[in-house]
Amino acid sequence: MKFVIAGAGAVGAYIGARMARAGADVTLFARGPHLRAMLDRGVRVLSPEGDFGARPRIAADLDSIGPAGVVVLGVKAHGLAALAPSLRPLLGPDTVVVSTQNGIPWWYFEDFTLDRVDPGGVIARSIDPRSVVGSIVYFSTEIAEPGVVRHIDGNRISLGEPDGSRSDRLRSIAQAFIAAGLRAPITTRLRTEIWVKILGNVAFNPLSALTRATLAAMIRDPGVCELVRGIMTEVEAVAGRLGVEMPVSIDQRIAGAAQIGEHRTSMLQDLEAGRPLELEAIAGAVVELGDRLGVPMPLTKAIYASTRLLAASRPTPSAKP
């Protein structure tokens, strides 16, 4: 099975490096200094499980790769609308597209798209919804330097069909990931699992950007923890309006985050590195959905608006102080 990682940043390069080390047929598509470093030296992974290097095929041009069996979308949600129209050379009649983005995915609703996730429906027009397999990433990685990925913790990526079935294609992809040393459970409740992750992401990620605090620090602070609980209550109400019954309570979700400890969320890491924030797909989409469904979300809206202003008003990396 020919795999292409379209957008080999921290998550994509980590998956690709593990697959290449296991002997899989995998090509990584990237740009910029990260691309040049991987072309020169391959991918180096720094991990508490043991450092390793891998030499997957690296491509700077999607046209040069040809049709793939599986395309893993490794870009963050805010980069997918720009990438999706260029995927055409990779997509054959039987190509499977694996989404890895945080937040509400573009394929979640059949009869409409969320503007904050898929502006103008660009992604939906570019990728056949029948080709999509969803995934939820439960590991933390970051680019330590071009060509070098730091694996911080976790190695699970849950896979699921949007309709909840256990398909042959799902089993094949899971087997390839497992052979690469990843945990790849198949879930028949993908949509519910998406909302469990959103419950924490909407509450913790924007607040971490505003406060610069770790998960444990936010939970230790009584006022911030109360705010986290209030945001989760609003998000849970949106999910409930969609018929999603959370398998964990808010107390359990907060306790699970506390166990992770002094972890800086991906949004805080992006803020500190001067990268765009995954704010719209995570929080903005839930706010948009709450408005559509008539669910009051005053706390979520306040934190979303504040984080959006923070992201818009910070200096660009090239700007002088």
Backbone hydrogen bonds, N-H to C=O, Kabsch-Sander energy under -0.5 kcal/mol:
donor,donor_aa,acceptor,acceptor_aa,energy
3,F,1,M,-0.6
3,F,25,D,-3.1
4,V,70,V,-2.3
5,I,27,T,-3.1
6,A,4,V,-0.9
6,A,72,V,-2.2
7,G,5,I,-1.1
7,G,29,F,-1.4
8,A,29,F,-2.3
9,G,7,G,-1.7
13,A,9,G,-2.6
14,Y,10,A,-1.4
15,I,11,V,-2.4
16,G,12,G,-2.8
17,A,13,A,-2.6
18,R,14,Y,-2.1
19,M,15,I,-2.4
20,A,16,G,-2.7
21,R,17,A,-2.3
22,A,18,R,-1.2
23,G,20,A,-1.6
24,A,19,M,-2.6
25,D,1,M,-0.5
26,V,24,A,-1.1
27,T,3,F,-1.9
28,L,57,R,-3.0
29,F,5,I,-2.8
30,A,28,L,-0.5
30,A,59,A,-1.6
34,H,31,R,-0.5
35,L,31,R,-1.2
36,R,32,G,-2.1
37,A,33,P,-2.5
38,M,34,H,-2.1
39,L,35,L,-2.5
40,D,36,R,-1.9
41,R,37,A,-3.0
42,G,38,M,-2.0
43,V,54,A,-2.7
44,R,147,G,-2.5
45,V,43,V,-0.5
45,V,52,F,-3.3
46,L,44,R,-0.5
46,L,149,V,-2.9
47,S,45,V,-0.6
50,G,47,S,-1.8
52,F,45,V,-2.1
54,A,43,V,-2.2
57,R,26,V,-1.3
59,A,28,L,-3.0
64,S,61,D,-1.0
65,I,62,L,-1.5
66,G,62,L,-1.0
68,A,90,L,-2.8
69,G,2,K,-1.8
70,V,2,K,-2.3
71,V,96,V,-3.0
72,V,4,V,-2.9
72,V,70,V,-0.5
73,L,71,V,-0.6
73,L,98,V,-2.8
74,G,6,A,-1.7
74,G,72,V,-1.1
75,V,6,A,-0.9
79,G,76,K,-2.0
80,L,76,K,-0.6
80,L,77,A,-1.1
81,A,77,A,-0.5
83,L,79,G,-1.4
84,A,80,L,-3.0
86,S,83,L,-1.6
87,L,84,A,-1.7
88,R,85,P,-0.7
90,L,87,L,-2.4
91,L,87,L,-0.8
91,L,88,R,-1.1
92,G,68,A,-0.5
92,G,90,L,-0.8
95,T,92,G,-1.1
96,V,69,G,-2.5
97,V,131,S,-2.8
98,V,71,V,-3.0
98,V,96,V,-0.5
99,S,97,V,-0.6
99,S,133,V,-2.0
100,T,73,L,-0.6
104,I,281,A,-1.8
108,Y,105,P,-1.6
115,D,113,T,-0.5
117,V,114,L,-1.4
118,D,114,L,-3.1
121,G,118,D,-2.5
122,V,119,P,-1.1
125,R,121,G,-1.8
126,S,122,V,-1.2
126,S,123,I,-0.5
127,I,123,I,-2.0
131,S,128,D,-2.2
132,V,129,P,-1.3
133,V,97,V,-2.7
134,G,160,G,-2.4
135,S,99,S,-0.7
136,I,158,S,-2.0
138,Y,156,R,-2.9
140,S,153,D,-2.8
142,E,150,R,-1.8
144,A,142,E,-0.8
144,A,148,V,-1.7
145,E,148,V,-1.3
148,V,145,E,-2.9
149,V,44,R,-2.9
150,R,142,E,-3.4
151,H,46,L,-3.2
151,H,149,V,-0.7
152,I,140,S,-2.8
152,I,150,R,-0.7
153,D,140,S,-1.1
156,R,138,Y,-0.6
157,I,183,R,-2.7
158,S,136,I,-2.0
159,L,185,P,-2.6
160,G,134,G,-2.4
161,E,165,S,-0.7
164,G,161,E,-2.0
167,S,165,S,-0.7
171,R,167,S,-1.9
172,S,168,D,-2.3
173,I,169,R,-2.1
174,A,170,L,-2.4
175,Q,171,R,-2.4
176,A,172,S,-1.8
177,F,173,I,-2.2
178,I,174,A,-2.7
179,A,175,Q,-2.3
180,A,176,A,-0.9
181,G,178,I,-1.9
182,L,177,F,-2.2
183,R,155,N,-2.6
184,A,182,L,-0.6
187,T,159,L,-3.0
187,T,185,P,-0.5
193,E,189,R,-2.4
194,I,190,L,-2.4
195,W,191,R,-1.5
196,V,192,T,-1.8
197,K,193,E,-1.9
198,I,194,I,-2.4
199,L,195,W,-2.4
200,G,196,V,-1.0
201,N,197,K,-2.6
202,V,198,I,-3.0
203,A,199,L,-0.8
204,F,200,G,-3.1
205,N,201,N,-1.8
207,L,203,A,-0.6
208,S,204,F,-2.4
209,A,205,N,-1.7
210,L,206,P,-2.0
211,T,207,L,-2.4
212,R,208,S,-2.3
215,L,263,H,-2.0
216,A,261,G,-1.7
218,M,214,T,-2.2
219,I,215,L,-2.1
220,R,216,A,-2.1
221,D,217,A,-1.3
225,C,221,D,-2.9
226,E,222,P,-2.0
227,L,223,G,-1.7
228,V,224,V,-2.7
229,R,225,C,-2.3
230,G,226,E,-2.0
231,I,227,L,-2.5
232,M,228,V,-2.5
233,T,229,R,-2.0
234,E,230,G,-1.7
235,V,231,I,-2.5
236,E,232,M,-2.7
237,A,233,T,-1.5
238,V,234,E,-1.5
239,A,235,V,-2.4
240,G,236,E,-2.5
241,R,237,A,-1.8
242,L,238,V,-1.0
242,L,239,A,-0.7
243,G,240,G,-1.6
244,V,239,A,-2.5
245,E,243,G,-0.6
246,M,244,V,-0.6
253,R,249,S,-2.2
254,I,250,I,-2.5
255,A,251,D,-2.4
256,G,252,Q,-2.3
257,A,253,R,-1.8
258,A,254,I,-2.2
259,Q,255,A,-1.6
260,I,256,G,-0.8
260,I,257,A,-0.7
261,G,257,A,-0.9
261,G,258,A,-0.6
263,H,261,G,-2.5
265,T,263,H,-0.6
269,Q,265,T,-2.4
270,D,266,S,-2.3
271,L,267,M,-2.3
272,E,268,L,-2.5
273,A,269,Q,-1.7
274,G,270,D,-0.5
274,G,271,L,-1.1
275,R,270,D,-2.6
279,L,277,L,-1.0
282,I,278,E,-1.2
283,A,279,L,-2.3
284,G,279,L,-2.3
285,A,280,E,-2.8
287,V,283,A,-2.3
288,E,284,G,-2.6
289,L,285,A,-2.4
290,G,286,V,-2.7
291,D,287,V,-2.2
292,R,288,E,-2.0
293,L,289,L,-2.1
294,G,290,G,-0.8
294,G,291,D,-0.5
295,V,290,G,-2.8
301,K,297,M,-2.6
302,A,298,P,-1.9
303,I,299,L,-2.3
304,Y,300,T,-2.6
305,A,301,K,-2.7
306,S,302,A,-2.0
307,T,303,I,-2.4
308,R,304,Y,-2.5
309,L,305,A,-2.0
310,L,306,S,-2.1
311,A,307,T,-2.5
312,A,308,R,-2.0
313,S,309,L,-2.2
314,R,310,L,-1.2
319,A,316,T,-1.6
